[in-house]
């Protein structure tokens, strides 16, 4: 049985650490995207993001949040904002020792959501 990327990176506990680093050290310190989170309950956001990334990496389906298009409605996210988030996710995964090939696999999965996130 082939190991999922979720298992390979260390499961939900490891992904939770990646998500914390992603927001605390990267996204919320980046003026180009931090404003999107000014009125966000970050504890809830981190929980949703951990579950979403876990599922996207082949883990158990726990994500029960809004559909991507609905969750980003009214935000008018532009391609440069999406790219900044992708760059930060890459950096967070690398920070925790995830290999480049696995990072690219994860980012490809995130990339499939681009049309549901941009210009909403």
Long-range contacts (C-beta under 8 A, 24 or more apart in sequence): 4-57, 4-58, 4-59, 5-57, 5-58, 5-102, 5-105, 5-106, 6-54, 6-57, 6-58, 6-59, 7-58, 7-59, 8-102, 9-57, 9-93, 9-96, 9-98, 9-102, 11-54, 11-59, 12-50, 12-51, 12-54, 12-59, 14-96, 15-50, 15-53, 15-54, 15-57, 15-59, 16-46, 16-50, 17-96, 18-53, 18-92, 18-93, 18-95, 18-96, 18-98, 19-46, 19-49, 19-50, 19-53, 19-92, 20-46, 21-92, 21-95, 21-96, 22-49, 22-88, 22-89, 22-92, 23-49, 25-92, 26-88, 26-91, 26-92, 27-85, 27-88, 30-84, 30-88, 32-80, 32-81, 32-84, 33-81, 33-84, 33-85, 33-88, 36-75, 36-77, 36-81, 53-106, 56-106, 56-109, 56-110, 57-106, 57-109, 67-116, 68-113, 68-116, 68-117, 69-116, 69-117, 69-120, 72-116, 72-117, 72-120, 73-120, 74-120, 75-120, 76-119, 76-120, 77-117, 77-118, 77-119, 77-120, 78-118, 78-119, 79-118, 82-114, 82-117, 82-118, 86-110, 86-111
